[in-house]
């Protein structure tokens, strides 16, 4: 009376697993297609801002790692801080609050080409009086380049 261990005849509960030779890429492709659709839908929403007709210039672009704050002056005289329209009286207190928290923030001023030069300079003066020293104007490059 002997017990046979490890023989091929006594493999009741065990199955022999062989490594797969092919990778199933169907779930990967499904995930990639869903991500592609999500990015295609959300990408246009990321560039939404206050519409303004910028003047054109041949100046080079400024590259900076830190996200700047943008002040937009529309042709009807309304002012937007980032993408939100605010009252002109609200601009200085909001800028002073940001200046206290982050005084080295870069401020970009976007003015419609139909806005009088004096209004743009007035906004830049408010920005400087709030404590910011890094103020720049945003323009659009001409199409002939």
Secondary structure, DSSP 8 states (H G I E B T S, - for coil): -----S-GGG-SS-------SS---HHHHHHHHHHHHHHHHHHHHHT------B-B--------SS--EEEEE-TTS-EEETTEEE-HHHHHHHHHHHHHH-TT--EEEEEBTTS-HHHHHHHHHHHHHTT---EEEE-B--TT-
